[in-house]
């Protein structure tokens, strides 16, 4: 039997997942750290994955007309490879190594953007080779702890996508990644019948929160939206580095 503290954290984590699927940057990545306060991180990732998958369905509907085909054509196979690498090395790579890698990438990228504020860079084309690298890293880190956003942002933010296209492309890509992850998560025992029952309940607030996220994204000014993405990435990266330091 779970206590009130568990349900409060689980409910809040599921709302963050839903808002992330609605396009609000970074917030979904906070769900695993939150649930880690009341259960092991691996178990938390398994509990949350079906919630991600259900809320993905609503996000796909909301952003069905807003996405970049070329970016998806590059990143979908790359992230699939990354998930496969994560599965193959699940028992070999310590979680803190991956967390530290994600945090360092996010920290350097966010600081670079903030320090160059006011310097208008021309949008880059979506190139294949960098996309394959960052896409594979996105799939790998997403497999380990649902933390694929920083590598994804490193590749996509310099492309100059409109905010709806940026959010929609992320929603579609991670819907694919989460669906692919179901197989290895089940095989590794991170998803089972017991946590599926909890996931079904928690998917309800997550699904409602998707549309709250979409509403918020559509009303945020473009400049403010990407400033929030950058600052959220910086703060989350610092938080992940703190987690690694405590683990060591």
C-alpha positions as CSV (number, residue, x, y, z in Angstrom):
1,X,0.0,0.0,0.0
2,X,1.4,3.4,-1.0
3,X,1.2,6.4,1.3
4,X,0.0,9.9,0.6
5,X,3.6,11.2,0.0
6,X,4.0,8.6,-2.8
7,X,0.7,9.5,-4.5
8,X,1.5,13.3,-4.3
9,X,4.9,12.8,-5.9
10,X,3.6,10.3,-8.5
11,X,0.7,12.6,-9.4
12,X,3.0,15.5,-9.8
13,X,5.5,13.5,-11.8
14,X,2.8,12.3,-14.2
15,X,1.6,15.9,-14.7
16,X,5.2,16.9,-15.6
17,X,5.3,14.0,-18.1
18,X,2.1,15.2,-19.7
19,X,3.2,18.8,-19.9
20,X,6.4,17.7,-21.4
21,X,4.5,15.8,-24.1
22,X,2.5,19.0,-24.6
23,X,5.8,20.8,-25.6
24,X,6.8,22.4,-22.4
25,X,10.6,22.1,-22.4
26,X,12.6,19.8,-20.0
27,X,9.9,19.3,-17.3
28,X,9.3,15.7,-18.1
29,X,12.9,14.9,-17.3
30,X,12.2,15.8,-13.7
31,X,9.8,12.9,-13.3
32,X,12.4,10.2,-12.7
33,X,14.3,12.2,-10.1
34,X,11.1,13.0,-8.3
35,X,9.9,9.4,-8.2
36,X,13.4,8.3,-7.1
37,X,12.6,9.9,-3.8
38,X,10.2,7.0,-3.1
39,X,11.5,4.1,-5.1
40,X,14.7,3.0,-6.9
41,X,15.5,4.9,-10.1
42,X,15.2,1.9,-12.4
43,X,11.8,1.0,-11.0
44,X,10.7,4.6,-11.3
45,X,11.8,4.7,-15.0
46,X,9.8,1.5,-15.6
47,X,6.7,2.9,-13.8
48,X,6.8,6.1,-15.8
49,X,7.4,4.6,-19.3
50,X,3.8,3.5,-19.9
51,X,2.6,7.0,-18.8
52,X,5.0,8.5,-21.4
53,X,3.5,6.2,-24.0
54,X,-0.1,7.0,-23.2
55,X,0.5,10.8,-23.1
56,X,2.5,10.5,-26.3
57,X,-0.8,9.6,-28.1
58,X,-2.3,12.9,-27.1
59,X,0.8,14.8,-28.0
60,X,0.9,13.2,-31.4
61,X,-2.6,14.4,-32.0
62,X,-1.9,17.9,-30.8
63,X,1.2,18.3,-33.0
64,X,0.1,16.2,-36.0
65,X,0.7,19.2,-38.4
66,X,3.8,20.7,-36.8
67,X,7.1,18.8,-37.3
68,X,10.2,18.7,-39.4
69,X,10.3,15.7,-41.7
70,X,14.1,15.9,-42.4
71,X,15.0,16.0,-38.7
72,X,12.8,13.1,-38.0
73,X,14.2,11.1,-40.9
74,X,17.7,11.5,-39.5
75,X,16.9,11.1,-35.8
76,X,14.4,8.2,-35.8
77,X,16.9,5.5,-37.0
78,X,19.7,7.1,-34.9
79,X,17.6,7.1,-31.7
80,X,16.5,3.5,-32.4
81,X,20.2,2.5,-32.5
82,X,20.8,4.4,-29.3
83,X,18.0,2.5,-27.5
84,X,19.6,-0.8,-28.7
85,X,23.0,0.2,-27.4
86,X,21.4,1.1,-24.0
87,X,19.7,-2.3,-23.9
88,X,23.0,-4.1,-24.8
89,X,25.0,-2.3,-22.1
90,X,22.3,-2.1,-19.4
91,X,24.3,-4.2,-17.0
92,X,27.7,-2.8,-17.9
93,X,27.4,1.0,-17.7
94,X,26.8,2.6,-14.2
95,X,23.8,4.9,-14.2
96,X,25.9,7.8,-12.7
97,X,28.2,7.7,-15.8
98,X,25.3,8.3,-18.1
99,X,23.8,10.9,-15.8
100,X,27.1,12.7,-15.6
101,X,27.5,12.6,-19.4
102,X,24.0,14.1,-20.0
103,X,24.6,16.8,-17.4
104,X,28.0,17.9,-18.9
105,X,26.6,18.0,-22.4
106,X,23.6,20.1,-21.2
107,X,25.7,22.4,-19.1
108,X,28.2,23.2,-21.8
109,X,25.5,23.8,-24.4
110,X,23.3,25.9,-22.2
111,X,26.2,28.1,-21.0
112,X,27.4,28.5,-24.6
113,X,23.9,29.8,-25.6
114,X,23.7,32.1,-22.6
115,X,27.2,33.6,-23.0
116,X,26.5,34.3,-26.7
117,X,23.2,36.0,-25.9
118,X,22.6,38.8,-28.4
119,X,24.8,37.2,-31.0
120,X,22.5,36.2,-33.8
121,X,23.7,32.9,-35.3
122,X,22.3,31.8,-38.7
123,X,20.2,28.6,-38.5
124,X,22.1,25.5,-39.4
125,X,20.9,22.9,-41.9
126,X,19.9,19.5,-40.5
127,X,23.1,17.6,-41.3
128,X,23.1,13.8,-41.3
129,X,26.4,13.0,-39.5
130,X,25.8,15.2,-36.5
131,X,22.2,14.0,-36.4
132,X,23.2,10.4,-36.2
133,X,25.6,11.0,-33.4
134,X,23.3,13.2,-31.3
135,X,20.3,11.0,-32.1
136,X,22.1,7.8,-31.0
137,X,23.1,9.6,-27.8
138,X,19.5,10.8,-27.3
139,X,18.2,7.2,-27.6
140,X,20.9,5.9,-25.3
141,X,20.3,8.4,-22.5
142,X,16.5,8.2,-22.9
143,X,16.7,4.4,-22.4
144,X,18.7,4.8,-19.2
145,X,16.7,7.4,-17.4
146,X,14.2,9.2,-19.8
147,X,16.9,11.9,-20.1
148,X,17.2,12.2,-23.9
149,X,16.3,15.9,-24.1
150,X,19.8,17.5,-23.7
151,X,21.4,15.7,-26.7
152,X,18.2,16.3,-28.7
153,X,18.4,20.0,-27.9
154,X,22.1,20.2,-28.8
155,X,21.2,19.0,-32.3
156,X,17.9,20.8,-32.9
157,X,18.1,24.2,-31.2
158,X,20.7,25.6,-33.7
159,X,18.4,24.6,-36.6
160,X,16.2,27.6,-36.2
161,X,12.9,25.7,-36.0
162,X,9.7,27.6,-35.1
163,X,8.6,26.8,-31.5
164,X,5.6,24.7,-32.6
165,X,7.7,22.7,-35.0
166,X,10.5,22.3,-32.4
167,X,7.9,21.0,-29.9
168,X,6.1,18.9,-32.4
169,X,9.3,17.3,-33.7
170,X,10.4,16.4,-30.2
171,X,6.9,15.0,-29.3
172,X,6.9,12.7,-32.4
173,X,10.5,11.6,-32.0
174,X,10.2,10.7,-28.3
175,X,6.8,9.0,-28.9
176,X,8.8,6.7,-31.3
177,X,11.6,6.3,-28.8
178,X,9.3,5.4,-25.9
179,X,7.4,2.9,-28.0
180,X,10.7,1.2,-28.9
181,X,11.8,1.1,-25.2
182,X,8.8,-0.9,-24.2
183,X,10.4,-4.1,-25.5
184,X,13.7,-3.9,-23.6
185,X,12.0,-2.5,-20.5
186,X,9.7,-5.5,-20.4
187,X,12.6,-7.9,-21.1
188,X,14.6,-6.4,-18.2
189,X,11.7,-6.6,-15.8
190,X,11.4,-2.8,-15.4
191,X,7.8,-3.1,-16.5
192,X,5.5,-5.7,-14.9
193,X,1.8,-6.2,-14.2
194,X,2.1,-4.6,-10.7
195,X,3.5,-1.2,-11.9
196,X,1.3,-1.3,-15.0
197,X,-1.8,-0.9,-12.7
198,X,-0.2,2.2,-11.2
199,X,0.7,3.5,-14.6
200,X,-2.9,3.3,-15.8
201,X,-4.1,5.4,-12.9
202,X,-1.3,8.0,-13.3
203,X,-1.8,8.2,-17.1
204,X,-5.1,10.1,-16.4
205,X,-3.6,13.3,-15.0
206,X,-0.7,13.0,-17.5
207,X,-3.1,12.9,-20.5
208,X,-5.0,16.0,-19.2
209,X,-1.7,17.8,-18.7
210,X,-0.7,17.3,-22.3
211,X,-3.3,19.8,-23.4
212,X,-2.3,22.2,-20.7
213,X,1.3,22.1,-22.1
214,X,0.1,22.7,-25.6
215,X,-2.0,25.7,-24.5
216,X,1.1,27.1,-22.7
217,X,3.5,26.6,-25.6
218,X,1.1,28.3,-28.1
219,X,0.8,31.4,-25.9
220,X,4.5,31.8,-25.0
221,X,6.4,34.3,-27.2
222,X,9.0,32.6,-29.4
223,X,12.0,34.3,-27.8
224,X,10.7,33.6,-24.3
225,X,10.0,30.0,-25.2
226,X,13.6,29.3,-26.2
227,X,15.0,31.3,-23.3
228,X,13.0,29.0,-21.0
229,X,14.4,26.0,-22.8
230,X,17.9,27.2,-22.3
231,X,17.6,28.1,-18.6
232,X,15.7,24.9,-17.8
233,X,18.5,22.9,-19.5
234,X,21.1,24.7,-17.4
235,X,19.3,24.2,-14.1
236,X,18.5,20.6,-14.8
237,X,22.2,19.9,-15.8
238,X,23.4,21.4,-12.5
239,X,20.9,19.3,-10.7
240,X,22.1,16.1,-12.4
241,X,25.7,16.9,-11.6
242,X,24.7,17.3,-8.0
243,X,23.1,13.9,-8.1
244,X,26.3,12.4,-9.5
245,X,28.4,14.1,-6.8
246,X,26.2,12.7,-4.1
247,X,26.3,9.2,-5.7
248,X,30.1,9.3,-5.7
